[in-house]
Amino acid sequence: MAGVARADHRVLIVDDHVLFAESLELALSLEGYDVRRLEMPEEGGSMATLRSLALRANPRTVLLDLDLGRFGDGTNLIAPLARAHINVVVLTASEDLGRWGGCMRLGARRVLPKSGALQQALSTVRRLHQGLPVTSSAELETLLDAWAKQRRVHDDLRRRLDLLTPRERQVLGALIEGHTVRAISEESVVSEATVRTQVKSILSKLEVSSQLAAVGMANQVGWKQGA
């Protein structure tokens, strides 16, 4: 790998932040790599579209942002790219180590914070080009442990949410949408006292002390009414 010219090492940048992507493109081009930016469809398209375009570009390394705007979470691209034997380097503004660990578990070679990522990205691509490791076993273990801990918390929250009755799910869904107890009672044609009793039951089952905390818990795990 070290004997291969940099011009033969194609790097694909998948990032909808144009200025950042252009900075990466320029820096890597000056280093002699074959650099391309994935052109995001201006209209239509989906994560499957991005996956197809990325694979068609036949890169050796992909620099991937996790926040891909209207296309969603870039995490969904990691596994299919890794299965195609492509080096996936994640660049993210997220400081959530559990999320970083999830990326590594899916096959990413390294996760880098976007703050100060330019020099780290250059260094990482150089090492990948040379066939060198880019993440130590200690770093990998730390990130995977953070993912496992986050997963246990997530599963516990989901377990509590699964205790809700269909009616309590409706009430929680209304609270998430910002409806008051009075508005929920009027819409459901029941008394405010009945809705307050339902809210009290929701708080008890979720083991929280306020409506705000219940809504926060539901949002934390991406809960949706009927899911």
C-alpha positions as CSV (number, residue, x, y, z in Angstrom):
1,M,0.0,0.0,0.0
2,A,2.8,2.4,0.9
3,G,4.3,2.0,-2.6
4,V,1.1,3.2,-4.3
5,A,1.1,6.8,-5.6
6,R,-1.1,9.2,-3.7
7,A,-2.8,10.1,-7.0
8,D,-4.1,6.5,-7.1
9,H,-5.7,6.9,-3.7
10,R,-9.1,8.3,-4.3
11,V,-10.7,10.2,-1.4
12,L,-14.5,10.9,-1.5
13,I,-15.9,13.7,0.7
14,V,-19.5,13.2,1.8
15,D,-20.5,16.4,3.5
16,D,-23.3,18.9,2.8
17,H,-21.4,21.8,4.4
18,V,-19.9,23.2,1.3
19,L,-17.1,25.4,2.8
20,F,-15.8,22.7,5.0
21,A,-15.9,20.1,2.2
22,E,-14.1,22.5,-0.1
23,S,-11.4,23.1,2.5
24,L,-10.8,19.3,2.8
25,E,-10.8,18.9,-1.0
26,L,-8.2,21.6,-1.5
27,A,-5.9,20.4,1.3
28,L,-6.0,16.8,0.1
29,S,-5.5,17.8,-3.5
30,L,-2.4,19.7,-2.5
31,E,-1.2,16.5,-0.9
32,G,-1.5,14.7,-4.3
33,Y,-4.6,12.6,-3.6
34,D,-7.4,12.0,-6.1
35,V,-10.1,13.9,-4.3
36,R,-13.8,14.2,-5.2
37,R,-16.8,15.7,-3.4
38,L,-20.1,13.8,-3.6
39,E,-22.5,16.0,-5.4
40,M,-25.7,16.0,-3.3
41,P,-28.9,15.9,-5.4
42,E,-30.6,19.3,-5.1
43,E,-34.0,17.8,-5.3
44,G,-35.3,14.4,-4.4
45,G,-32.9,11.6,-3.6
46,S,-32.5,9.6,-0.4
47,M,-29.9,7.9,1.7
48,A,-30.0,5.0,-0.8
49,T,-29.2,7.5,-3.5
50,L,-26.1,8.7,-1.6
51,R,-25.0,5.2,-1.0
52,S,-25.3,4.3,-4.6
53,L,-23.4,7.5,-5.7
54,A,-20.6,6.9,-3.1
55,L,-20.1,3.3,-4.2
56,R,-20.1,4.2,-7.8
57,A,-17.3,6.7,-7.2
58,N,-15.1,3.7,-6.2
59,P,-13.1,5.5,-3.5
60,R,-10.4,4.0,-1.3
61,T,-11.3,6.3,1.6
62,V,-14.5,8.2,2.4
63,L,-14.6,11.3,4.7
64,L,-18.1,11.2,6.0
65,D,-20.1,13.8,7.9
66,L,-22.9,12.3,10.1
67,D,-25.2,15.3,9.7
68,L,-26.3,15.1,6.0
69,G,-29.2,17.6,6.3
70,R,-32.3,16.5,4.6
71,F,-30.8,13.1,3.8
72,G,-30.5,12.2,7.5
73,D,-28.0,10.4,9.6
74,G,-24.7,9.6,7.8
75,T,-24.3,6.6,10.1
76,N,-26.5,4.7,7.7
77,L,-23.7,4.8,5.1
78,I,-20.9,3.4,7.3
79,A,-21.7,-0.4,7.1
80,P,-22.4,-0.6,3.3
81,L,-19.2,1.4,2.6
82,A,-17.1,-0.7,5.0
83,R,-18.5,-3.9,3.5
84,A,-17.2,-2.7,0.1
85,H,-13.7,-2.5,1.7
86,I,-13.7,1.3,1.8
87,N,-12.0,3.1,4.6
88,V,-14.6,5.2,6.4
89,V,-13.4,8.2,8.4
90,V,-16.2,9.9,10.2
91,L,-16.1,13.7,10.7
92,T,-18.7,15.0,13.2
93,A,-19.7,18.0,15.3
94,S,-21.2,15.5,17.8
95,E,-19.2,15.0,21.0
96,D,-21.3,11.9,22.0
97,L,-18.7,9.2,22.5
98,G,-21.5,6.6,22.5
99,R,-22.4,7.7,19.0
100,W,-18.7,7.5,18.0
101,G,-18.6,4.0,19.4
102,G,-21.6,3.1,17.3
103,C,-19.7,4.3,14.2
104,M,-16.7,2.2,15.0
105,R,-18.9,-0.8,15.6
106,L,-20.4,-0.4,12.1
107,G,-17.0,-0.4,10.6
108,A,-15.6,3.1,10.6
109,R,-11.8,3.3,10.8
110,R,-11.7,6.5,12.9
111,V,-14.0,9.2,14.2
112,L,-12.8,12.8,14.2
113,P,-14.3,15.9,15.8
114,K,-15.0,18.6,13.2
115,S,-13.3,21.2,15.3
116,G,-9.7,21.0,14.1
117,A,-10.5,18.1,11.8
118,L,-8.5,19.4,8.8
119,Q,-5.0,18.4,10.0
120,Q,-6.3,15.3,11.7
121,A,-8.1,14.2,8.5
122,L,-4.9,14.8,6.5
123,S,-2.9,12.7,8.9
124,T,-5.5,10.0,9.0
125,V,-5.6,9.7,5.2
126,R,-1.8,9.6,5.0
127,R,-1.7,6.7,7.5
128,L,-4.5,4.8,5.6
129,H,-2.5,5.3,2.4
130,Q,0.5,3.8,4.1
131,G,-1.5,0.9,5.4
132,L,-1.0,2.0,9.0
133,P,-3.5,1.8,11.9
134,V,-5.4,5.0,12.6
135,T,-7.1,4.0,15.9
136,S,-5.4,2.4,18.9
137,S,-6.9,-0.6,20.6
138,A,-7.3,1.5,23.8
139,E,-9.2,4.2,21.9
140,L,-11.4,1.6,20.2
141,E,-12.2,-0.1,23.5
142,T,-13.1,3.2,25.1
143,L,-15.5,4.1,22.3
144,L,-17.1,0.6,22.2
145,D,-17.6,0.7,26.0
146,A,-19.3,4.1,25.6
147,W,-21.6,2.7,23.0
148,A,-22.5,-0.4,25.1
149,K,-23.2,1.8,28.1
150,Q,-25.4,4.1,26.0
151,R,-27.2,1.1,24.5
152,R,-28.0,-0.2,28.0
153,V,-29.5,3.2,29.0
154,H,-31.4,3.4,25.7
155,D,-32.9,-0.1,26.2
156,D,-33.9,0.7,29.7
157,L,-35.7,3.9,28.5
158,R,-37.5,1.9,25.8
159,R,-38.5,-0.7,28.3
160,R,-40.2,2.0,30.4
161,L,-41.9,3.5,27.4
162,D,-43.2,0.1,26.4
163,L,-45.2,0.0,29.6
164,L,-47.5,2.8,28.5
165,T,-51.1,1.9,27.5
166,P,-52.4,3.0,24.0
167,R,-54.2,6.0,25.6
168,E,-51.1,7.0,27.6
169,R,-49.1,6.9,24.3
170,Q,-51.6,9.3,22.8
171,V,-51.3,11.7,25.7
172,L,-47.5,11.5,25.6
173,G,-47.5,12.1,21.9
174,A,-49.7,15.2,22.4
175,L,-47.3,16.5,25.1
176,I,-44.4,16.0,22.7
177,E,-46.3,18.2,20.2
178,G,-46.6,20.9,22.9
179,H,-50.2,20.5,23.8
180,T,-51.4,21.4,27.3
181,V,-53.4,19.2,29.5
182,R,-56.4,21.4,28.9
183,A,-56.0,21.2,25.1
184,I,-55.7,17.4,25.3
185,S,-58.8,17.1,27.4
186,E,-60.8,19.3,25.0
187,E,-59.6,17.4,22.0
188,S,-60.3,14.0,23.6
189,V,-63.6,15.2,25.1
190,V,-62.7,14.1,28.6
191,S,-62.1,16.0,31.8
192,E,-58.9,17.7,32.7
193,A,-58.8,15.6,35.8
194,T,-58.8,12.4,33.7
195,V,-55.9,13.7,31.6
196,R,-54.0,14.7,34.7
197,T,-54.5,11.1,36.0
198,Q,-53.2,9.7,32.8
199,V,-50.2,12.1,32.9
200,K,-49.5,11.0,36.5
201,S,-49.5,7.4,35.3
202,I,-47.1,8.2,32.5
203,L,-44.7,9.9,34.9
204,S,-44.8,7.0,37.3
205,K,-44.1,4.4,34.6
206,L,-41.3,6.4,33.1
207,E,-39.9,7.1,36.6
208,V,-39.6,10.8,36.0
209,S,-41.0,13.8,37.9
210,S,-42.2,16.2,35.2
211,Q,-43.9,16.3,31.8
212,L,-40.7,18.0,30.5
213,A,-38.6,15.1,31.6
214,A,-41.0,12.6,30.0
215,V,-40.9,14.4,26.7
216,G,-37.1,14.6,27.0
217,M,-36.9,10.8,27.6
218,A,-39.1,10.1,24.6
219,N,-37.0,12.4,22.4
220,Q,-33.8,10.9,23.6
221,V,-34.6,7.5,22.2
222,G,-36.5,8.8,19.1
223,W,-39.8,7.5,20.4
224,K,-42.9,8.1,18.3
225,Q,-46.5,7.4,19.1
226,G,-47.5,4.1,17.5
227,A,-43.9,3.0,17.0
